[in-house]
Amino acid sequence: MAHDQHETTLKTERLILRSQQETDAVVFRRLWTERDPRVPAHRRLDAQGRPTVADIARDIRRGSGQKRRDLLTVVLRATGEVIGYCGLVFDGAGDSSEPELAFELLRKVHNHGYATEAGAAVIAWARDRGYPRLTASVWDWNLASRRALEKLGFTETGTATAVSTHGRSLLTVRTSAGRGVSATAGHA
């Protein structure tokens, strides 16, 4: 399905999810610095401190490289502050007909329900685009993300998409008939 991410804006009660802008790179770089040390090395800063803000801004400008991603920037409606990203990844654990829900928010906004709220908006957006089934992978030790996915109607399948010294990456699945919070996002 063709999609122009540059036209996407989703609104929830407390959030705006919009297309990524190069200026978001500062916050996205901060996400890299905040990652748990159990996250695999390819998702953490390297010895040279890469990716830099400039590297991330370049990736945003190029459309995140060769891999198809429909990741949206998550912004607090009340303040306009960028707090992370949420969206769909088409190169994850599933196949291209079953995109993967992905989200990552700054630590300072954890435990406020923003991941669940943003995820519900993306689920509704995905369903409207013809994707009734979504996957998500989550590290077994990431209890907060596992709880958010459960609230969103994802079910753990018992399949590990990766097993390493970092833990087990668990595959979860959600169908449009899945239980969970109501995905009532307004589309602008």
C-alpha positions in Angstrom: 0.0 0.0 0.0 1.4 3.3 -1.0 1.5 5.9 1.7 2.8 9.5 2.0 3.9 9.8 5.6 4.4 13.6 5.1 0.6 14.1 5.3 -0.1 12.1 8.5 -1.4 13.7 11.7 -3.2 11.7 14.3 -4.7 13.4 17.4 -5.7 11.9 20.7 -6.9 13.5 23.9 -3.4 14.4 25.1 -1.1 13.7 22.0 -0.5 14.7 18.4 1.3 12.1 16.3 2.7 13.8 13.2 5.2 13.1 10.4 8.8 13.3 11.5 10.8 16.5 11.0 14.6 17.0 11.0 14.3 19.0 14.3 13.0 15.9 16.0 16.5 14.4 15.7 17.6 16.1 19.0 14.9 14.1 21.0 15.4 10.9 19.0 19.2 11.1 19.8 18.3 11.5 23.5 16.2 8.2 23.2 19.5 6.5 22.1 21.3 7.8 25.2 18.5 6.6 27.5 18.3 3.0 26.3 18.6 0.2 28.7 22.1 -1.4 28.6 20.4 -4.7 27.8 19.3 -3.4 24.4 21.5 -5.0 21.7 24.5 -2.9 20.7 23.1 -2.1 17.2 20.3 -0.1 19.0 22.7 1.8 21.3 25.3 4.5 20.7 28.6 3.1 19.4 32.1 3.9 20.7 32.2 7.1 18.5 28.9 8.3 19.9 26.9 7.5 16.7 24.4 8.1 15.6 24.7 11.8 16.1 21.9 14.3 15.9 23.2 15.0 12.3 23.0 11.3 11.5 19.5 11.0 12.7 18.4 14.2 11.0 19.9 12.9 7.7 17.9 9.6 8.2 14.7 11.6 8.7 15.4 13.7 5.6 16.0 10.5 3.6 12.9 8.8 4.9 14.8 6.4 7.4 16.9 4.8 4.7 16.0 1.8 2.7 13.6 0.2 5.2 10.0 1.2 5.1 8.9 2.8 8.3 5.8 4.8 9.0 7.0 6.2 12.4 5.4 9.3 13.7 6.7 11.8 16.2 4.7 11.9 19.4 4.0 15.4 20.7 2.3 16.5 23.9 -0.8 18.6 22.9 -0.6 20.8 26.0 3.0 21.9 25.5 4.1 21.0 22.0 7.0 19.1 23.4 8.3 16.1 21.4 8.4 13.0 23.6 9.3 10.2 21.3 7.9 8.2 18.4 5.2 5.6 17.6 4.2 4.0 14.4 4.6 1.1 12.0 7.7 -0.8 10.9 7.5 -3.0 7.8 10.8 -4.8 8.4 10.2 -6.2 11.8 9.4 -9.7 13.1 6.3 -10.1 10.8 6.0 -9.8 7.0 5.1 -6.7 5.0 1.4 -7.6 5.1 1.6 -7.5 9.0 3.5 -4.4 10.0 5.0 -4.1 13.5 3.9 -1.5 16.0 6.9 0.3 17.4 7.1 3.0 20.1 9.7 4.6 22.3 9.2 7.6 24.6 11.6 9.6 26.8 12.0 8.2 30.3 10.6 11.4 31.9 7.2 10.7 30.4 7.0 7.0 31.3 4.1 5.7 33.4 1.6 8.3 32.2 -0.2 6.1 29.6 1.2 7.9 26.6 2.6 4.7 24.9 -0.9 3.1 25.2 -2.6 6.2 24.0 -0.2 6.7 21.0 -0.4 2.9 20.2 -4.2 3.0 20.1 -4.1 5.9 17.6 -1.6 4.0 15.4 -3.7 0.8 15.6 -6.8 2.7 14.4 -4.7 4.3 11.6 -3.3 0.9 10.6 -6.8 -0.6 10.5 -8.0 2.3 8.3 -5.1 1.6 5.9 -6.1 -2.1 5.6 -3.9 -3.8 8.2 -6.2 -5.8 10.4 -3.3 -7.7 12.1 -0.2 -6.2 13.7 2.8 -7.6 15.4 5.1 -6.2 18.0 8.3 -7.6 19.4 9.3 -6.8 23.0 12.2 -7.8 25.2 11.1 -10.2 28.0 12.6 -7.9 30.6 10.7 -4.8 29.3 7.7 -5.2 31.6 6.3 -1.6 31.0 6.1 -2.2 27.2 4.7 -5.7 27.7 1.9 -4.2 29.8 1.2 -1.4 27.2 1.0 -4.0 24.5 -1.3 -6.1 26.6 -3.6 -3.1 27.2 -3.6 -2.5 23.4 -4.9 -6.1 22.8 -1.6 -7.8 21.8 -1.2 -11.4 22.8 2.2 -13.0 23.4 2.6 -15.9 21.0 5.3 -17.9 22.9 7.6 -17.3 20.0 11.0 -15.6 20.5 12.2 -13.6 17.5 15.6 -13.3 19.0 17.5 -14.9 21.9 20.8 -13.5 23.1 22.7 -12.4 26.2 20.2 -9.5 26.1 17.2 -11.7 26.8 14.4 -13.0 24.6 12.6 -10.8 22.2 9.0 -12.0 22.3 6.6 -11.8 19.4 3.1 -10.5 20.1 0.1 -10.3 17.7 -3.0 -8.2 17.6 -6.0 -8.6 15.2 -8.6 -5.9 14.6 -10.9 -8.1 16.7 -8.4 -7.9 19.5 -9.4 -6.8 22.9 -7.8 -3.7 24.5 -8.3 0.0 24.7 -10.5 1.8 22.3 -8.5 3.3 19.4 -10.3 6.6 19.0 -7.9 8.8 17.2 -8.9 11.8 15.1 -7.3 12.2 11.7 -6.4 15.7 10.6 
